[in-house]
Amino acid sequence: MLLDQETTIANIVAAQIIKVFYPFVIARTETGAYLQLNLSPTEQNDSLFWDELRSILRAKLWVPIGKHYHQLLDNGWLAEPV
C-alpha cells in the first residue's frame, strides 16, 4: 500500500532542516512554512544527535515531522502494517 493512501499521512509533514544552532532547529515545509522543532531534553543534550542534524542539513534531506507537536518522527516514513 502506498503511504499516500494511508490515513496517518495526514499527521506527517515533509520538511527540510534549514538552520541548526543549539538549542534550536528550524525547518521549512513543502508549502514554505517555517517550523521550530520541539526537541526533548535527551535530544538537546545528545552531541551525536546534533552532529546528525548538521549532516541532514548539509545533505538537504527531507525529514518527516509531526504536524501537531513539530517533532522529528522516530519511525521515519514508515506506515503501520495493515
MOHUUR-V800452 format. One record per residue. N is the residue number from 1. PSI is psi in radians with two decimals (* if undefined). OMEGA is omega in degrees with one decimal (NA if undefined). Layout:
BEGIN
n = <N:N>
psi = <PSI:PSI>
omega = <OMEGA:OMEGA>
END
This chain:
BEGIN
n = <1:2:3:4:5:6:7:8:9:10:11:12:13:14:15:16:17:18:19:20:21:22:23:24:25:26:27:28:29:30:31:32:33:34:35:36:37:38:39:40:41:42:43:44:45:46:47:48:49:50:51:52:53:54:55:56:57:58:59:60:61:62:63:64:65:66:67:68:69:70:71:72:73:74:75:76:77:78:79:80:81:82>
psi = <2.40:2.51:-0.59:-0.40:-0.18:2.48:-0.38:-0.30:-0.40:-0.36:0.12:2.39:2.44:2.38:2.72:2.37:2.20:-0.29:2.27:1.97:2.16:2.32:0.53:2.58:2.20:2.37:2.68:2.25:3.04:-0.49:-0.02:0.04:2.54:2.37:2.44:2.12:2.46:2.08:2.49:2.80:-0.61:-0.79:-0.71:-0.53:0.15:1.90:-0.58:-0.68:-0.78:-0.65:-0.74:-0.67:-0.70:-0.63:-0.72:-0.72:-0.85:-0.64:-0.19:0.72:2.66:2.32:2.64:2.33:2.40:2.30:-0.67:-0.86:-0.08:0.88:2.58:2.47:2.35:-0.65:0.18:-2.31:0.17:2.38:2.69:2.43:2.58:*>
omega = <177.3:179.5:-179.7:-179.8:-177.9:-178.7:-179.4:-179.7:179.9:-178.4:-176.8:174.9:176.6:-178.4:173.0:174.8:-179.5:179.9:177.6:175.0:-173.6:-1.5:-175.6:172.4:-179.6:179.4:176.9:-178.8:178.1:-179.1:178.0:177.6:178.3:-179.3:168.4:-177.1:175.6:-178.6:177.5:176.1:178.1:178.8:-178.5:-176.4:-176.4:-177.5:177.7:176.9:-179.3:176.1:179.3:176.7:177.5:176.8:177.3:178.1:-179.1:-178.1:-179.4:179.4:173.0:-179.4:177.4:179.6:175.5:-176.4:-172.0:-174.4:-179.3:178.3:172.8:-178.2:-178.0:-173.9:176.1:-176.8:-176.9:174.4:177.3:178.2:180.0:NA>
END
